[in-house]
């Protein structure tokens, strides 16, 4: 009988004597010692050249004291070492920002490259299934480099031939635990290369107070919070529609009120109008004075206000036809933002079927035709299922705050968003840690961005309403 042998060659062997065991012995070729020494020496020289080429400053800093020690003696060498330590230390104390930008983050990146990523690269790749061990050789994705920011490591990787981005997106948890990070996000840098982001700390851990009301009247991207990389989070509302999804207490009110706060100067100047639908009667009613007669809370009133927005949209479309294709806010044709808090109450939980049908029809009309003529929709809901809001795919830009289930992340942000690092279901339920934190997926980019909205408290809303009531330039249409 055949004995089990490694490889596929044993399956092709045929014996006419069944009782005779087949023994497969591979040929052994003895490599001359001189050839082995030459190969290892060549690899050592190539590695040194590559090290000097990639890290010239670090290599010079290490080699210079040794050279001076050898030529001039140990006191001079020790002095050079002290100088190399004192200069960066003094630089960091005098101008920390420039030191980190020009040297600090690069030194940290070199240390993280050697001590964390290169040291663990082979086992993490093999165990996670991103590398292959074939015929005694390891085939691994190539680690190209590491860059450090104030909050994360950004690792550039060259994929193996035949690998896809989805192979890495499905293994973000293994990568995060393998390299000692809280999470991992996968971004396509260019063809065949990925950028892996491993956060070292959470820059959004502390709540953000309400941002100052802008001085300039503009309907452009409204600053409502901060992105994970420290840049301002500016939400585009003019020329798009935004869907905000999150569980109770996730911070939907922070997104809504920060947006309204940023549009107040434009509203005072007559360049914007804010129409509020508040079927829950607990969110937008607190600042009802800001909306004037463009506020509705009853189901009948909400439907009537939506249909009035549709009429404004259709009237503008009739005037703009053949003249202009985009909307520029003016006092005659201001930007209209329809804010709907808890839209599911109108589209799914409303017992009157007639009102449900009219609501869905009006929202569908606004989200398919409104942005070209300056009518936008900002809708918030808790349950993102399709049977709750059938038109969720008509919102180009989506925001996922804390969600109850992992499946809901892809419902809101699109297929594969959670695999790319949008862990909205893992956001902390504690308000001081997780309220307002969200993942944003824009129409122009499939990669989710982690952000945190500023918290607009009751006192801030009351101050906004009081300032609006005392303003000598009230919102257009308000008596």
Secondary structure by P-SEA (a helix, b strand, c coil): cccccccccccccccccccbbbbbbcbbbbccaaaaaaaaaaaaaaaaaaaaaacaaaaaaaaaaaaaaacccaaaaaaaaaaaaaaaaaaaaacaaaaaaccaaaaaaaaaaccccccaaaaaaaaacccccccccccccccccccccccbbbbbbbbcccccaaaaaacaaaaaaaacccbbbbbbccccbbbbbbbccccccccccccccccccccccccccccccccccccccccbbbbbbbcccccaaaaaaaaaaaaaaaaaaccbbbbbbbccccccccccccccccccccaaaaaaaaaaaaaaaaaaaaaacccccbbbbcccccbbbbbbccccccccccccaaaaaaaaaaaaaaaaccccccbbbbbbbcccccccccccccccbbbbcccccaaaaaaaccccccccccccccccccccccccccccccccccbbbbbbbbbbcaaaaaaaaaaaaaccccccccc
